Amino acid sequence: MTTPARDPVPHRPPLRRAVGTPIAGVCLGLSRHLGISVPVVRVAFILLTLAGGVGLLLYCWLWVFAPTEKEPTGTAGGRGLSGPALADQEPRPQDNLAGGSSARLRRTLDTLTSSPEILLGGVLVSVGALMLAQLLGVGIDWRLVVVPAVALGGVLLTWSQWDRIYSAQEPPASGQRRAALWQVSLGACLVLVAMLIIAGGVVGPGELIAGITVGGILLAGLALVLAPWLIKLYRTSQVERERAAAEAERADIAAHLHDSVLQTLAMIQKQKSDPSEVERLARGQERQLRAWLYRQNAQATGTLKDQILAVAAELEEQHAVPVEVIAVGHSHQSQHEPLVAAAREAILNAVRHAGPASVYVESTDIEDAVFVRDRGPGFDPHAIAEDRMGVRESIIGRMNRSGGRATIRSGPAGTEVQLIMPLTPRQTGHPPADPVPPHDSERQQQ
Amino acid sequence: MNPPRRIVIVDDHRIFRAGLRAELGGSVDVIGEASTVDEAADLIRQVLPEVVLLDVHMPGGTGGGGAEVVKRCRDVLEKVKFLALSVSDEASDVVSVIRAGARGYVTKTIGTEELLAAVETVAEGDAVFSPRLAGFVLDAFGASGLVDNVRDEELDRLSAREVEVMRLIARGYTYREIASELFISIKTVETHVSKVLRKLQLSSRHELTRWAEQRRIV
């Protein structure tokens, strides 16, 4: 086994704090960086801490200055690194654990030192020992113990929250945010109390109050000077975040365009000898893209408008003739079957015999109306042969049977089929069956 | 016969500008092209065309697109008429450019004949409403037109006649057909449409903008 130490130029992974550890991941990160096993690092820290708190200071120092694995570094984007930078280094400390009684010792140490409960227990036991010592008559200045402990608790509370803020990918829920705020404020209060106690030990209460006032004034002055810079910093980070969101959206659009539009364009190039096919493809793609761009928030609710749109799209596709649909208002009825079927027949007639059709759907408080207009040569509605089932039966008959009416106006400039379905009195009294559209309330305000 | 209309084409797609120029070529006099907001505003103020064919989305300026071009040319609106020409179905696009002062809104898929007619209408100082824009107006102001409790100002509602005209436009009628349908002159139809355009531009209804943001025309 070639150990990294024997390597003439030992390749060290960068010092970055590990993620998913009980406190801040400093020990694990350091062990990866130095190539020493984790428990050893932990024990070293504990021993240093016992030796006058040096370990704690070192721990905090590393906590502040070593970035976590998840924090992006300046070059991460350029390298195309999106995952944890050190994922492949994971097994390395384990290598050193293999074999022998020292390995067992290390494993024991690891379990002992990796659990926050055991660490907490150790702290409690030492507090108990201190109390016992006091009972036995050893004079202990509690201020020396409690004050740093309180400060440390505050620091731990706040700092661990910062880490969480940075590692969060998506914005937290409001409840989480409030909890985080509480945690940070509590930590800040603890640190402040500890500071005050320390200051109170140095100067008298009167001077302390004066000092706090002076300190407050100084801080306010400092804040005034730094405010523009801080605000700018905050704004820059906002902009950064928005840019990331826009980038994500752009990627989404690019993916969609690739899936649909580019494919269609390729097909159009292959079909270029067939104009009608090209037009059909272009129309179909245009409709699809429009639906995606402008209606992605509108769920297919089965409203009259949606049903007519679907019918128009289907016929347009089948006959390679453009059908434009304009819809106004939201229907107050829930059943549109006869109206949609009749409209379908009318559009079908138009695209078959006359070419492009425009469809106007209007829903008011008293009726639903559909107008299908084309610019074909026209025909005489009264001269429709009895056997022309399409117009007589599917349009006029169907509308009459279900309580509506159909009118056909035809002339040299084109044909218009008017389909009108009054709201039945029973339905007018009820609130609209569709989800209340935003402008309905506006209309009532007029 | 009148001399051909002097027009400027503003669009950030060179291919589209070239296509439009080729399409309109013989019938109008294309005296300039621009592809960004700043370019367009400068050019228009310099050459003062009769009609500007204006795309809604384009780079430059403060990001306001076509609406910003119209706003920057506000002082020459008497001489220069804007016709918005867009592929967008977004209601907020339509509203912003019309409220900025454009005299009409048509989609880019419009036929050559219709586009020439629209240019002519706009140049005469009248408004051009596509069926879609008419549908949008009806939806925004209320299609029934039968406003019972009139509380808002004159500008915030359409007269019964204006609703009728809008409805016919939405149904795909030409001005001529509307005139014969309603037994009025074409000039009267144009007056009605211009009045609706004015209402659309001047209406203080704050709902109009909000409405447009929430809603999409399809």
Interface residues (C-beta under 8 A of the other chain):
Chain A: R290 A291 L293 Y294 R295 N297 A298 L309 E324 V325 I326 A327 V328 G329 S358 Y360 E362 S363 T364 D365 I366 F371 R373 A413 E416 P438 H439 E442 R443 Q445 Q446
Chain B: D89 E90 P131 R132 A134 G135 L138 D139 A140 F141 G142 A143 S144 V147 N149 V150 R151 D152 D156 R157 R167 A170 R171 G172 Y173 E177 E207 W211 Q214 R215 R216 I217 V218
